[in-house]
């Protein structure tokens, strides 16, 4: 009986009580994300908190020990909650928050009167607010397809100075107004900071389209860059965003793989709109002839082949490749061993990225005929410049091949 009462109390603690005093969200309109090892420290929609009444809630599926911070898309200091020495949430905390997970959970973030954060992790009980379904036929039948010349021409990346024509249309009467929204993506800083700056809002001209209504507009892109575009449409029942789909795009927070558009109610914060993307390149750019028929073979040099054992990183040595920052490297005795992973009991130290097998450029040269025989005629290598790690993305000298790879 006591266990059942305790469980009920835990469940109730994660449900906003009807009589609880509701307060404004402490972070205003900003969206708060769980950012940690579970999502490569990115601000992903799947780990976005929802504010309800007097707390931020997030349903999370995770297992084992996890470290993370709570922050907005841009790691704004005033909107970032780190961890203290005990792994508890703290404003301005330099460390990470630490928690153990066993599957499906609800996270509840609250703030004391003095602003101190508190994070509870319990059974999954929170029900996110579902979007209100759209029943507006005029909106639901409005079409756009970025890969169809009927809706967008010309197709693909274009040189600066190009004029691109856009059109949308629907199958039933009721589309009253349409606006083509052109924006430019900010390309500075970490690209998980998804931000667009306004460029133009163009009223689209109505066109006859069977039983429905069509709208068309064109825009001349005079400057190079990555642009975003979408359509704001209005019917008798409301205003909507005709936008990109929800497909995930690797290495960015941006959603949408282009093609057929989706329709959603216009959000209060247009940062939530999923833009179509348009690349505008320098007018004189041409794809090199050799690249037009390129078939790439992708190589991670450290794990491809060991062709020269004399340059292998070795613990305790005095050469640059024998040290990882201020520590020894870890050397695998067998090529077929699994890479080390700290904290798993495999006998390795607590550092990531410092275990080596001995792969190098000599090993790649040994296998050029093999690669050519597969049909590849170009190589794509992960970084090969001087760096302490095994992956070399932390390059220290872009003018020198790492000594562990040769010359």
N, C-alpha and C positions, 0 to 999 in steps of 0.2 A: 504493500500500500504506500509506504514511504517513497519507494522508487517511482511509483506512478505519479504521486503528488509532485515530486521533484521534477519529473519530466514535463508535467503540465505547466509547472511554474516556468521552466526553461522555454517552453514553446510560447507561452503568453508574453514573455519578456521580449520576443522578437516580433510581436504583432502590435502595430500602433493602436493604442487603446482609444476608444471613441471619445472618452472624457478627458484624454490627455490634452494639455495646453499646447496648441500648435504655435510654432514660431517661424519666422522667416529663415530661409536657408542661410547658414553662417557664411557660405561662400557665394551667395547671390546666384547669378545665372551661370557661374562657372561649373563645368562638369568635372567631377572628381573620379579618378581611375585608380584601381589597384595596379601597380606597376612593379613587377619583380621577375624572378627567375621563371615563373610560370608562363609569362608572355614576352620574355626577352626584354623586359623593362619598357615595353611600348605602351602607349595609351590606346588600348583597343576597346571598341564598343562593347565587346562581350564582357569586359571587366569594368564597365562604367557603373558608378553608384547612382541610385535613384533616391531623390529626397522625398520623404513622406512625413508631413506633419512636424516632427521634431527630431528626425534622425535620417542619416543616409543608410540605404540598404543595398546589399549586393548578394545575389545568389552565386555561389562559387563551387565548382567541382574540382577538388584537388586531393592529393594524397601525400602523406609524409611531411617532413619539415620544409617550410617555405619561408623565404625572406623577401620582403617587399617594402615599398613606400606607397603613400597615397598622395597623388598629385594631379594637377591638370595637365593639358597637352604639352605645355611649354616649360614645365618644371618651375613655375613662378614661385619664388621663395615664400611669399605670403600664403600660397595655396599648397604648400608641400608639407606633409607630415612624415617625418622619419622616425627612427627608433632611438631609444635611450640605451644605456649600457645593459639593461635587462631585456632589451628587445620589445619594450612597450612603446606605444605611439607617443610622440612628443613633437610639438611644433619646433621646427629648427633642429630636430634631432639629426646628428651626423650619421648615425648608424641606420640599420634596417629594422623594421618590425619583424618579429619572428613568431610563427604560429605552427602548430601541428594540425594536419587535416586528415580526415578518414573517409572522404567521399563528398556527398552533397551537403552543403552548409549554407547558412545565411549569416552574413556579416552585418553588424549594426554599429554604426559610428555615431557617437553623440559627443556633445561638448558641454563642459561644466560652465558655471557662471563666469569663471575666470578665463574661459577659453581653452582649458586643458582638454585634449581629446581622449576618448575612451572607446576601445574597440572590443566588441563581444563577438564570439564565434559560437554558433549553436546549430541545432538541426535546421534543415531547410524548411522554412515556414513562410517566407515572404512571397507575396504574389505581385509581380510587377504590374503596373498599370498598362493594360493592353491598348493598342491604338484603336481609335474608333473606326469601324469599317466604313469604306467608301461605297455608297450605293448610287452615286451620281453617274448616270450612263454617259453623259456628255464628256465627263472627265475620264471614265474608264475606257472609252473607245478612242481616246486621242492617241495618235501614233507618232513615233519617231524611231528611226534606225540609223545609227551613225555609219553603218556599213552598206547602206542602200543609197545609190545615187539619186533616187527619187526624193530623199529627205536631206541629203548633204552631198555637195559636190564643189570642188574635187575631193577625192578620198585621200586620206593619209596625211603625212607631214608635208608642209608646203614652205616655199621660200618666203622671206619677208616681202611684203608688198602684194601678196596674193589676196584676192577677194574670194570668199567662200559663201556659197548660197545655202541657206537653211530653210526647211519647210516642215510643217507639222499638219496633221489633219485628223478628223474623226469621222465616224460612220453615221452619226445621228446629229440632228440640229441641237444647238445649245451652247456651243463654244463662242463666248462673247468677245474675248480679248486674249491676245497672246503677246508676250514680251520675250525677246531673245536677250539673255543676260550673258555678257562677256566679262570674264575676270582673268587675272594673271596670277599664276602661282608664285609665291615667294620662294626662291631657290637658295636662300642663305641658311646656314645653320643645319642642325640635324633634321633630316627630312621627315621624321615622325611629327615634326611641328607643322601640321597641315594648315596652311593659311593662304587665302587668296585676297588680292586687292581689286577693288572694282575698276573696270575699264569703260564699259558702256552698257546702257539699257536701251534696246531698240524696239520700238513698237512695230510689230509684224503686221503686214498688210493682209487683209482678208482675201481669200481666193475661193472660187466656186469649186466644190468637191463632191459631186454626186448628191446624196441625201444629207451629207454632213457639211462641215465648213473646214476650209484649209487656211493656213496663214503662212506667209513667207517673208524672209528678210535676208539681207546679205551684210557682210562686214569685211572690211579690208584690214588685214593684220599687217601693220607697218613695221613692227619691231620684233626681233627674235625673242623667243621665250617659250615657256610652257603655259598655255592658256587653258582656262576652264570655261565651259559654257553649259547652260541649261535653259529651260523655258518656264516662265511663270504664266500660268493660264487661268482664266476666270470663266466661270459658268454662273448660271442663276443661283447655284447652291453654294458656291464658295470659290476660294482661290487655292490653286494647287501648284506643286512643283513637278514638272515632267523632267526626269533626271536619269542618271546612270543606274545600273543595277547594284545589287549588294555583294557581288563576288569580291573575295579578298584578293588584294594585290600584294605580293611578297615585298618585304623590306619597306613598307610604307603603311601609314594608317589609312590611306585612300582606298575607297571601295569602288568597284565598278570595272567590268572587263569590256565595256563598250557594247555596241549592238543595239538591240531592242530596248526602248526606254521603259521605266516604271513610273507610276503615278502615286504621289502621296500628298497629303495636305501640306500646305506651305508652313514650315515650322516657324516658331517665333524667332529662333536663332538660325539664320540662313547658313551659319557654319556647318549645320547638319545636312545641308543639301549635298548630294553626290554629283559632282561635276563630271561631264564628259571632258576629255583632255584633247587638246590640239597643239601639236608641236609646230613651231614656226622657226625655221633655220635660216642661216645666212644665205643670201641670194646666190653666192658663187659656190656653194657646197655641192660636191658630187661624190657619190659612192665610188671608191677606188675600184677599178676593174677586177682586181684579184679578189676583192671582198664579195663581189656579186655572185661568185661561184664557190664561196667558202663553206667548207664542212669542218666544223671545229671539233677538236678532241680536247676535253677539259681535264686538266691535270692539277692535282694537289701534290707538289713535288716531294714533300717529306714522306709521303706514303706510297709513292709510285714504284720506285726501284732504287736500291742502293748500288750504285755503280762504282763508287770510290770510297772504300772503308777508311782511308786515311783522313778524311775530313769529317768523320762522324763525331758528333758531340759526345763528350765523355765526362762523367762526374770527376771533379778534383783536378781537371786539367787547367792549364794556364792560358788557353786560347780563348778568343771571344765567344766561340760557339760552345764552350764548356760551362758557361754561366748563364743563368736566367736572372736578369736584373742583379740582385745581391745574393743569389742563392745558386746552389749547384743544379745542373740539369739532371733529369732522370733518363737512363738509357735502358731500352728494352733489349733483352738478350736474344729474343726470338722475333723474327719478322711477323710471325703469325699470332703473337700475343694480342690481347685486347688493349686498347689505349687505357691508361690509368685514369681513374676517377676518384678524386679525394672524397673521403668520408664513406667509402663503400667497403672498407676492410681489405682492399687489394694489396695493402702494404706500401702504397705510395704516400708521398708527403701531402700537405694540404694546399698545394699550388696547382692551379690549372695551367694548361698550355706549355708545360715545361718538360714533357716526356717526348723522347725522340727515338725514331727507328733507323734513321740514317739515309733516307731517300735524298737524291741529289740530281743535279743536271746531267752528270755522267750516266746515271741510270736511265734518264729520259733519252739521251742520245743513243744508248744501246738499243732502244726499242723503237726508233724512228721508222724502220722498215715495217715493223709490226703495225704501227699506227697507220702508216700509209696503206698497208694492205687491207685495213678496215674500211678504207674509202675516205679517210680524213685528209685534208690538205692544209690545215692550219691548226695551230696550237693556241689554246687559251689557258694561261697559267695563273694560279693564285699568286700573290706577291712573292718575289724572289729576292727582294732587296734586304740589306742588313737589318736584322731585327732579333730581339731575344726570344720570341715565342716560336712554337713549331708552325704556326699558321702564317706568320710574317705580316699580318695586317697592322702591326704596331711598328711600322718601318721607322728606323732611326736615321738611315742614310739612303736616299733614293739614287745615289750615284755609284753604289757599290753592291755587287752581288753578295749575299750572305756567305760567309766562309764555309758554312756547313753545306752549301749547295755547290761550291766550287768557284768557277770564274766564268 
